[in-house]
Amino acid sequence: MRIGKEFPISILEITAFITSLIGVILGVLGPRTTWPWWAVSSLLYAVLFYQSAYFASSALQLIFIAGGVLGWFGWGVTGARPRKSTTNQRLLIIGVLCIASISLWPILIKIGAASSAIEAFGFVGSVIAQLLMIWQRFEAWPLWLIVDTAYTYQYFKGQLYLTGVLYVIFSIIAVWGWIRWNRESRTYQND
């Protein structure tokens, strides 16, 4: 399918877009039902990204599927109970993000990934943000904002326009999640 002559969009991309948007909005709100939506959208995006030679993004979706299973059990029936990490934990997160991204970059170049620098950062940042979501940590949302902004550029550049729009929306949702989980973390911090 095409929107005009310039913008090719597949049924796969449309379906992945819709399921992913639902999953991320539910993630901000914190019900356990967010995780099946994330898993389904991740499966769809794994195929789409592989077809587009975004190999790290495709592999990342498999991690998101596993994260969906862990999140389902980790959040429990009551849903998310956000808390903030300590300063030392935050420094560790930043250190791992930088070192792992720099280490992954040459590997992606070697295998011919479509966008190696952003793919490296996005892959590592997304894995860390996903873990922070599973662990119900407030810091997931500021990290999602940075990752989503980088991916927005990558997908528009790679002509995955609907996915690029999705990542603009994800960036806005990340700000919402940041605000909401910051407020809620005050309630659950001492649990």
N, C-alpha and C positions, 0 to 999 in steps of 0.2 A: 504494500500500500504506500502511496505517496501523498503528502500534503503539498500540492503544487508540484513543480518540476524539481524543486531544490531539496525537499526533505523526505527521504525514504523512511518509513516507519513500518515495522512488521507487527503482525498480530501478537507474536511472542513478546515484543517490546511493550506493547500496550497492556497485555495481561500482566507482565512482570511489574510494570509501572503501577498499576492499580493495586495489586496485592502488596507490593512494597510500601506504598503510601499508607495503606490501612495498617500494616504492621508497625510502622514507625510512629504513627499517631497514637496507636494503642500503647506503644512503648513509653511515650511521655505520660500518658494517663496511668500507667502502671498495672493494668490487669494481666493476669497470667496468660490470657488468650492472645497476647501479642506474639508469643513464640511460634505457634503454628503458622501464623501469617508470614512471619519472617522466614521460616523454613521453606514454605512454598515459593515465596518470591525469590529466595536465594537459589532454589533449584532452577527456576526459569531464567534468572540472570546468569547463572553458571553457563548455560547453553548460549545465551546471547553474547556474553563477553568472550567466550571461546571462539565463536564465529567471527568476532571482531578483532581477534589476536590480542586481547587484553588478558594475557595468561594469568598474571597474578590476581587480577580481579575475578577471573573465573575460578581459580583455586580458592580464593577467599570465600566464595559463596559456599563451598563445602564446609569450611570452618564455621560459617554462619549457621548452616544446617545443624552441625554438632552443637553449636551454641544455643540453638533453639531448643534442643533436647535438654541441655544442662539448665537453661533458663527456666524451662517449664517446671523442673523439679526444684531448682534453687529458689524461685520466687514463692513457691507454695500457693496454696489456695487463696490467700489474702492479697497476693500481688506484691509489688515492690515496696520496700521500706528503705528509701535512700538515706545514705550516710556519707559524710565527707572523709576523705583520706587524710592521713597526717602529712606534715611537711616532708618528712623523709620518704614516705611512700610516693608523694608527688614528684620528688627529685628522682627517685628510682624510675618512675614512669617515663619522665622526660629523657633520662639517660638511655634506657632500653629503646625507646622510640628512635633516638638519634643513631645509636650504634647499629641497631638491627636494620634501619632503613639504608644506611650507608653500606652495610654489608650485602644487602639484597640487590642493590642497584646494579653492580657489575654482572651479577648472575642473569638478571633480566635483559641486560644489553646483549649478553652472549646468546641467549635463546631467541632473540629477535622480538621482544615484546614491543608493542606499539607505542608505549609511553613509559619508558623505564624509570625516570626519576619520580614522576607522580605515582606510578604503579608501586614502586618500592615504598615510598612514604605512605601511600594510601593503604597498601596491604598491611604494613606493620601497625599503622595508626588504627585501622579498622579492627584488627585482632585485639589490640589493647583496649579500644573502646568497647568492643563486644564483651571482653572479659569484665571490664568495669560495670557494664550493664548487668551481667550475670551476678556479679558481686554486689549489685545495687549501690554503686558508688556515684556520687554527684559528678565527679570529674569526667565521666563518660561523655556528658553533653558538651562541655567546651572542646573536648578532643573531637567529637563528631562534627562540630562546627568547622574546625580547621580542615579535617579530612574531606568533608562534603564540599567545601569551597574549592579545594584542589581538584577533586573529581569533577566538579561542575565544568571547570576549564577543560579537563581531559576529554570529557564526553562531547562537549560542543565541538572541540577541535577534531575529534574522531567521527563527527557527523552522526552521533547517536543523540539526535536533538531532543527527543522525548525524554530520554534518560538524563540529558543535561538539564532539562526543565525540572525533572524529578529531584535532582541534586540541589537546584536552587531552592525548591520547596523544602528538602531535607535541611538545608542550612537555616531556613526560617524556623522549622520545627525544632532544630537543635537549640536555637535561642530560647524558644518556649520551654523546652526540656530543662535547659540550664536554669531558667527562672523558677520553674515549678519544683524541680528536684532540690534546688538551693533552699527554697522555703520548706519543703517537706523534710529535708535532712535535719533541720532544727528539731523537728518532732521526734525523729528516730535516732538521733546521734548517740544517746546514752543507752540504747537497747543492747 
